[in-house]
Amino acid sequence: WTLPRTRFAHCNGSSSSDEREIAVNIGGVRLVLCGELLNRYPESRLAELVNCSPRSFDVISSLCDDYDTGKREFYFDRDPDSFKCIVEVYYFGEIHMKRGICPICFIKEMEFWKIDLSYLDECCKSNLNEKEEELAEIADKVKMILDDLDCDPAVSRTERWQKFTWKLMEKPESSLPARVIAVVSFLFILVSSFVMCLGTIPDLQVEDSEGNRVEHPTLDAIETACIGWFTVEYVLRFASSPNKVRFALSFMNIIDFMAILPFYVVLILTYLGTAMMELANVQQAVQALRIMRIARIFKLARHSSGLQTLTYALKRSFKELGLLLMYMGVGIFVFSALGYTMEQSHPETLFRSIPQSFWWAIITMTTVGYGDIYPKTTLGRCNAAISFLCGVIAIALPIHPIINNFVIYYNKQKVLETAAKHELELMELRSLELAMKSTSRRCDASGRAWEGAMRASRSDTFIPLLSGAQRTERESVKKKSLS
């Protein structure tokens, strides 16, 4: 290691400074440090080592892993790469965490060396906060999976049934029936959206008794069946939800409610509207509510991880979207005012007012160009050319951060899911290891008990017929007779 000790060159000149120098060995890497330099942070572990007495072995052994009295060298079984970053605090007063080092492990190293976290640079603190958020999300995912797998026998039958219904309707990955229900719900959404589109075709519409064009009865029956499925699904999910208020205020659940609400409102207005108001007003209300059925297409996001990722990415990109709207707003106002001013000299101008010119500026800056409003003067055409060039630049600038947020969030979700699965695998291995250890202990205990019982049984059944002296005398007599 090459550390900038030139700033503290006066530490090398005196004999007293030589006595205050210590040698540390961090995971096989040896480094000599000046005591005056270490005392800049007296509460750190190295400062305590350089100031403690060489004869206080108990204090030294509590501060390091090993100690060589002859060389006055302290041994630490720690990460040398992390220590290379931590020792910079004595020279520069701040710490920068190098790439490739785990932030959580680095914080533990700082705690071991008794360095306060305030000396960590701001860029490294932001990296640490991101890592802590990722670990918290992994813990939440693991907890969610464990809650799904947990079967507490102390739970009542009602709570068990509520939990089973919630997993069945809300978590397709929990079981095969839940996956089947998710696929059926997905198909109902597609069929309902398709029927809604077919219902607007004039050839498929029929006339009622009053001569009004209405949807075909077959399409109406399919729509009723789809709404029935959506209603049962929403009621079951709401009834089994552990938190009813959070469920009702969720964005996706609000979309689900708005998708089924128009059907029942139209049904009520159809049967009660004639007595309450004019039929024309009722029909207008019915048509307005029927348009709200397009909200059911957003129900696809419940069963699509890609659409959910897009939603969260857009939420993370509010600042970039705000910049895009600000650029477009400023450009629309400026170029519409210039276009109105430059086109006033032409007798057949299409720019009647600045608010009317907003529409021209929008379709020009977004490079759509319908052609219903266009400039007819030379200056107006130059203004149009500059406007759509600026529009292309204004749209292109914030697009990359939005795409980057989408990619980052998508990759992050994949990493979190993989980490949660690995964490569950580790937990299963630990539980299996503990079970094997407990089984081996029980086997050892039962084996020792069996051996003791066998010895006890042998000692109980073995009865010595002769004493030791009698047995010796009997054997001597037998030998004499044989000789």
N, C-alpha and C positions, 0 to 999 in steps of 0.2 A: 504493500500500500504506500502511496505517496500522499502524505497529508501536509497541508501548508503550515508547517511549524516555523517558518521564517518570521511570522508576525510575533512569535514568542521566543525569539532567539536568545533573549537574556536568561531564559531558563537553563541554557546549556553551559553558561560560563562559570558559575560558582560551584564550589564543592557542596554547599548546602542544597543547591538545586539537584545535584546528583543523588543526594540522600533522599530527596523527596520524589524522585522518579520511580515509577513502578512499571513492570513488564506484565502485560496481560496476554494470555493465550486463549483466543476465541475459536474454538472448534479446529485447532491446529494452526491458526494464523497468529503469529506473534507480533506484538506492537508495544513500543515503549512510549509512555505518556508522562508528561511533566506534571508534577503535583500542583504547581501554581496554576496551571491551566485547568486542572480538574476542580480546583477549589472555587472556580467561578460559579459552580453550582454545588454548594456544599451538601445539599440534601440528596444528591445522586449516590448510587452505589459505589462508583469508582472513587468519589471524594471521601466517602466513609472508609474505604480501603486504604487510601493513601494517608489518612490521618490516624488510623488505629495503630496501636502499639504492636510491634512484631511478636511480642510474647503473649498477646491475648489470642490464643489459638481458638478459643470458643467463638469469639466475635468474627475472626477471619473465616472459620469454617461455616458460619452462618451466612457470610456474604459471598462466598465463592465455592466452587465444587472441589478444588484441590489447591495446594499451596506448596511451593518449593522454597524452603527457608534459605538455602544457599544462594540461589539466584534471585530471591525475592520476586518470584514470578507467580501470578495468579492464573489458575486454569478455570475456564468457563465452558461448559458443554452447551453452547448456544450457537445460533446461526451467524456465521461471520459476515454474510452479505447484509443482514439487517444491522449488525453492529457497525459496519462501515458507514451506514447512513446515520445511525444514532450518534456516533462520535463527532459528527460535524457540528453538533450543538455547542461543543466546547470551543470551536474555532469561529463559527459564524453566528451563533445565537439562534439558529433555526435549523429545522430538519426537513429534508426533502426525501420522500419515499421513492426509491428507484422502481422502474418497471419490472414486472415479474414477481414482485413480492406481494403476498397476500396482505391486504390492509388489516384484517382482523388479527393475524399472527404478528404483524408489525406493532400493533397496539399492545399486544401482550409482551412483546420484547421491550417496548418503552416502559411498561409497568414494571418489568423485571429490573431494568436499569434505573428505575426511579426517576424518570424524566417526565415532566408534566406534558400533557397533551397540547397545551397552549403554544409550545415551541414548534408544533407541526405546521407547515406552511398551509395557506388557505387552499391552494390547488389540491393538496393531498387530503385536506379535510373534506372537500367536496367528494373526492373519490371514496373516502371512507364512509361518508353518509350514503352514497349510492350503494355501496356494498352492504351496509347495514339494512337499507331498505330491501335489497334483494334477499338477504337472509330472513328478514321478517316476512316477506311474501312467500318464501319457501316454507317457513314454519307454518304460515296460514294454510298453504296448500296441503302440507302433511297433516295438519290438524283436521282439515276438512275431510281428507281421505280416511283418517282414523275414525272420525265421527261417523262416517258412512259404514265403516267395517265394524264398529263397536256394537255389541249386542249385550247390553246390560240386563241381566235377569231381574233386577230390582225395579225396572221401569214397568209402569202399568200397561195393560193391554191397549188402552186408548192412545197413550203416547207412542207405543210401539207401532200401532196402526197408522198414526199420523206421520211418523218418521218413514215408514215403509211407503206411504202414498207420496210423500214429498220426494223421495228418491226416485220413485216410479215416474213421476210427472216432470221432474226438474233436472234429473241427472241421468242422461242416456247411457253414460259409461258405467253405471253401477250394476246393471244386469241386462240379460237378453230381453225380457219383457219391456223394460224401460227403453231400450233401443228400438224395439218394434213400435212402441207408442210414439217415439220421436219421428220415426219414418212415416207413420200414418198421419201425424199432425202436419208434417212437411207436405205430404201429398194433398191433404185437405186445403192447405194454403194455396198450392198451385192450382187445384181445381176451382177454388173459389175465385181466384184472380182471373182465370181463364173464362169462367162463366160470366164474370162481371164485364169482361171485354166483349164477349159474344152477345150479351144483352143489349148492347148499343147498336148492333147491326139492324138496319131498318127491315131487311128481308126476314129476319128471325123474330120480329116483333108482331104482336097481334093487337086488334082493336077490342076495347072493352065495350060494355053496353052503352056508354056515352060517347063512343067514337074516338077515345083517346088511345094513343099508341102506348102499349105497356109491354113488359117482358113476356116471353113465352112461358106458359105454365110449367113446362118441363125444366127450363132453366131456373124458374122461381123455386121449384121443389128441390133442385140440387143446392141452390143457395140456402134454402131453409135447413137442409141437412148439414151443410157446412157450418152454419151459424150455431146449430145445435151442438155440434162437436166442439166448437170454440167455447161455447158457454159452459159445457160440462168440464172442459179442460181448465178454464179459468176458475170455476167454482172449486174444483178439487185442489188446484194449486193454492188458492187463497185459504181454503179450510185447513190444509196441511202445512201452511207456512209457519215457521217458528216465530216470525216477527211480522204481524199483520200490517203495522203502520209502514214499516220499511218496504214491505211487498207492494202496498198500494201506491207508494210514492216513487217506486222504481220507474225509470224511463221506459223500459221495454214492457212493463206491466201496464203502464198508462196507454201505450200503443195497443196492447191487446184489448184493453177495455174500450178504447175508441173504435176498434175494429168491429166490435159486436154491438156497441150502443146504437148506431144508426138503424139497425134492423128493428129493434124493439121500439124506438122512437117513431119510425115510419109506421110500424104496426099500430101503435096507439093513435097516431094522427090520422091514419086511414079510417079507423073505426069511430073516432071521437071528433075528428076535425070538422066535419060538416055541421055539427051542433055548436061548435065553438067559434068558427070563423068561416069566411067565404071559401069555397072549394078551390078557387084559384090560388089563394094564399096557402092553402094546405098543400097543393101540388108543388108550389115553389119551395116550400119547406121540405117536402119529400125529396125533390130533386137535389136540393142543397145537401141534405143528409146522405143521399145515395153517393154523392161524390166523396164523402168521408170514408167510404169503403176502401179507398185506395190505401188507407193506413195499414191494412192487413198484409200488404206486401213486405212491410218492415218486420213482420213476424218471422220472416226467413232468417233474420239476424240471430234469433234465438238458437237456431240449429246450425249456424255457419260460423266457424271460428274466424274465417277470413273477414266476414262482415263485422264481427265484433272487434277484430284487430283494427279495421278501418275506422270504426267509431271512436275507439280509444286514441288512435293516432290523430284524428281530427281534434279531439279534446286537448291533446298535448300540443297542438299546433295553432291554438287560438291567437297567439302573438303574431305568427306568420300570416294567418288569414286576416288579422286586423291590418297588418301592413299592406297586404294585397288590396283590401277594400279602400284603404286610405290612398294608395297610389292611384287606383282607378277613379275614386271620387274626385281627387284633385284634377286628374287629367280630363275627366268628363266635364267638369265645370269650366276649366280653362278653354278647351278646344270647342265646346259648344258655344261659349261666348264669342270666341274669335270667329267661328263659322257664321254665326248670326250677323256679326258686324261686317264681315267681308262679303256676304251675299246680299246685303241690302241694296247694293247698286244695280243688281240685275232685276229687270222687270218681272221675270217669271220665277222668282226665287221660291224655294220650297221651305225656307227657314222662316217661319212666321213669328216665332218667339224663342227666347232662350230656353224656357222649360221644354218646348217642343223639340229643340235642338239636342236635348239630353239623350233622346232616343237614338238620334243619328250618331252621337259621340259614343254611346254604348256599343252599338253594333259595329262601329268602325274600329274602336280600340280592341275589341275582342275578335276582330278580323272575320266577322260574320257577313256583314254587308248585304242586306236584303235588297237594296236598290230602290226602296220606296222614297227615301230622301237622299239626295246627292247634291254636291256643289256644282255650280255651273260657271263660276268665274275662275280665273287662273289662280288668284290668291287663295280662293276657297279650296281648290284642288291641292295646292301646296300644303295648306293647313291640314287637309285630310290625310295626305301622305305622311306628314310628321306625326299626326295623331295615331295612325295605326302602327307606325314604327315604335313610338313610345308605349303603345299598348302592349306590343309583343314583349318589350323589355320589362315592363311593369309586371306582366303575368309570369315571365320566366324567372324573375329574381327570387320570389319566395317559394317557388315550386320545389326546388331541391331540398330545402330544410323540411318541408312537409313530407316528401318521399323518404328522407333520411329518418324522420321520426317514425314513419310506418315500418321501415326496415328494422330499426333499433327495437321497437316494441315487439315486433313479430319474433325476432331472434331471441329477445329477452324472455318471451313467453315459452318458447321452445326450450331454452336453457332452464327455466324455472320448473317446467314439467319434468325434464330429465333429472334435475337435481332432486326433486321431490320423490321420484321413483327410486333413485339411488339411496336416498335417505330411508325410505321404507324397506329397501332390500337390506341395508345395514341394520335396521332395527330388527328385521326378521332373523338375520344372522346372529345378532347379540342374544335375542330371546332363545334361539336354538342352542347357542353355546351355553347359556345359563341352564337350559333344560338338560343338556347333556352332562354338565357338571353336577347338577343336583341328582341326576340319575346315577352317575358314577359314585357320588357320595352315599346314596342309598344302597347301591350294590356293595360298596366297601363295608358299610355298616352291617348289612345283612350277612356278608361273608364272614366278618369277624364274629358276629353273633352265632353263625352256624358252626364255625370252628370251636368257639367256646362251648356251644351246646354239645358238640361231638366229644370234646375233651371231658366235659362234665359227664356225658353219658358213659364214656369209656371208664372214667374213674368210678362211676357208680356201679358199673357191671363187673369191673375187675376186682376180684376178692383174693388177696394173697393167702394161700393155704399154709405156707411155711414161712417162718421168720428168716432173717438173713443168716443167723448162726446155724439154724437147723439146715438150711439149704446148703451151706458150705460143708457141714459135716456129712451130709448125705452124698454130696459129690465126691468127697475124699474116700468114703467107704466104697463107692462104685468104682473108682479108679483102682483101689487096692484089689478088689475082687477081679477086675479085668486083668490086672498084671499077674 
